[in-house]
């Protein structure tokens, strides 16, 4: 699934440019901006997303975060959805938010939200795939052009199949099928061209923090929670949709 978010925050119905509540303490100094700032920059119902993330954290402190806004085109419609990954000392909290227009005038809109909390001890792999332009001229200062973050925890597998060939362009024989199997529960592709160099760097930092917590090695010290946890208004039981993986 491709990602082509706009350079600036989209004018989304329900977008609130005021400060997001409950998350003023959720920041991580090594990343480009706080979780609040990332949600505001995405501009996709920031107050709603912040409240849902806060509810899913259940009072836990944020160690690292990754906010990714995706845009795709469905015929004449432009659809957006946001994925928020928040790492705590013992959990990976994934929040996904879609919106849907119920009428042609766009006056009736609903938000579909799912959260999933995964113990870091259950995470089986964290895969980073890099893309560099003109590798023959590579210098240490060259930025990553594109980065794909894949995280697996449930044991689910993706199978990509295609016709096999023998390498002879003139051969018309049936060589059956070949394919690859990959373990992945969530895949995010971050492009420097579409999302900015800082977004790529933030994804690398998030993956590093996730590996550190997952392996029990030294990890960033979480900030101090300055606000007491608010009473939970409810529990979201919907499992995160796997249908929004990027390609």
Secondary structure, DSSP 4 states (H G I P E B T S, - for coil): ------SS----TT---SPPSS-TT---TTSSS-HHHHHHHHTSSHHHHHHHHHHHHTTPPPSEEEEEEEEEEETTEEEEEEEEEEE-SSEEEEEEEEEEE-STTS--EEEEEEEEEEEGGG--EEEEEEE-S-GGG--TTPPPSEEEEEEE-S--EEEEEEE---S-TT------EEEEEEE-SEEEEEEHHHH-HHHHHHHHHHHHHHHHHHHT---PPPPPP-SPPPPP-----PPPPGGG---
